[in-house]
Amino acid sequence: AEARAKTGAQLILADPYVIEADRNDAFRSMMDRYCDCVHRLAVEFGAVSVRVQDAFDEALRSRPSDYWARDRVHPYSYGHAVIALAFLRAAGFEIQ
């Protein structure tokens, strides 16, 4: 709140994520709880919300998790592209 008041900056909050489609997976379940917290904070502070987990959930419909990252957390370059697209979309850009 202080940063916004002093600078007029627009806050951007990005989801933590795990590249895992199985919502019953313990790590994924924890990330879903963290994402809920980030979404609430975005609303509370009027921040742009970057839905990185949602972006990977969409990507996981076409390729398995090991395509995007060896360890479900540190993505390969095409996994970084998923994150970049999530940021662009949150900023109002649409890629055709």
C-alpha positions as CSV (number, residue, x, y, z in Angstrom):
1,A,0.0,0.0,0.0
2,E,2.9,2.3,0.8
3,A,4.6,1.7,-2.6
4,R,1.3,2.5,-4.4
5,A,0.7,5.6,-2.4
6,K,4.3,7.0,-2.8
7,T,4.8,6.0,-6.5
8,G,1.5,5.4,-8.1
9,A,2.8,2.0,-9.2
10,Q,0.5,-0.7,-10.4
11,L,1.2,-3.9,-8.4
12,I,1.5,-7.2,-10.2
13,L,1.1,-10.4,-8.3
14,A,1.9,-13.7,-10.0
15,D,0.8,-17.1,-8.9
16,P,3.2,-19.6,-7.6
17,Y,2.9,-22.8,-9.6
18,V,3.7,-26.4,-10.0
19,I,3.5,-28.0,-13.4
20,E,1.2,-30.8,-12.3
21,A,-2.3,-31.6,-13.5
22,D,-3.2,-33.9,-10.7
23,R,-4.9,-31.7,-8.1
24,N,-4.7,-34.5,-5.5
25,D,-0.9,-34.3,-5.7
26,A,0.3,-32.9,-2.3
27,F,2.6,-30.3,-3.9
28,R,-0.1,-29.2,-6.3
29,S,-2.7,-29.0,-3.5
30,M,-0.4,-26.7,-1.5
31,M,0.2,-24.5,-4.6
32,D,-3.6,-24.2,-5.1
33,R,-3.9,-22.9,-1.5
34,Y,-1.0,-20.4,-2.1
35,C,-2.7,-19.3,-5.4
36,D,-5.9,-18.6,-3.5
37,C,-4.0,-16.4,-1.1
38,V,-2.3,-14.5,-4.0
39,H,-5.7,-14.0,-5.7
40,R,-7.2,-12.6,-2.5
41,L,-4.2,-10.2,-2.1
42,A,-4.6,-9.0,-5.7
43,V,-8.2,-8.1,-5.0
44,E,-7.3,-6.5,-1.7
45,F,-4.6,-4.3,-3.2
46,G,-6.1,-3.7,-6.7
47,A,-3.2,-5.6,-8.2
48,V,-2.9,-7.2,-11.6
49,S,-3.2,-10.9,-11.1
50,V,-1.1,-13.1,-13.3
51,R,-2.6,-16.6,-13.4
52,V,0.5,-18.6,-14.0
53,Q,-1.0,-21.8,-12.5
54,D,-4.0,-21.5,-14.8
55,A,-1.7,-21.0,-17.8
56,F,0.2,-24.2,-17.0
57,D,-3.1,-26.0,-16.4
58,E,-4.1,-25.1,-19.9
59,A,-0.7,-26.1,-21.3
60,L,-0.9,-29.5,-19.5
61,R,-4.0,-30.3,-21.6
62,S,-1.7,-30.7,-24.6
63,R,1.6,-32.0,-23.1
64,P,2.6,-33.8,-19.9
65,S,4.5,-32.0,-17.1
66,D,7.8,-33.5,-18.1
67,Y,7.5,-31.7,-21.4
68,W,7.4,-28.3,-19.7
69,A,9.9,-29.0,-16.9
70,R,12.0,-31.9,-15.6
71,D,11.2,-31.2,-11.9
72,R,7.7,-29.6,-12.3
73,V,9.1,-26.3,-11.0
74,H,12.0,-25.0,-13.2
75,P,10.6,-24.8,-16.7
76,Y,12.4,-25.3,-20.0
77,S,12.4,-22.4,-22.4
78,Y,8.9,-23.3,-23.7
79,G,7.6,-23.4,-20.1
80,H,9.0,-19.9,-19.7
81,A,7.0,-19.0,-22.8
82,V,3.9,-20.1,-21.0
83,I,4.7,-17.8,-18.1
84,A,5.5,-14.9,-20.5
85,L,2.1,-15.4,-22.2
86,A,0.4,-15.3,-18.8
87,F,2.0,-12.0,-18.0
88,L,1.2,-10.6,-21.4
89,R,-2.5,-11.6,-21.1
90,A,-2.7,-10.2,-17.6
91,A,-1.4,-6.9,-19.0
92,G,-4.2,-6.9,-21.7
93,F,-2.3,-8.4,-24.7
94,E,-3.8,-11.2,-26.7
95,I,-1.7,-13.3,-29.0
96,Q,-3.6,-14.4,-32.1
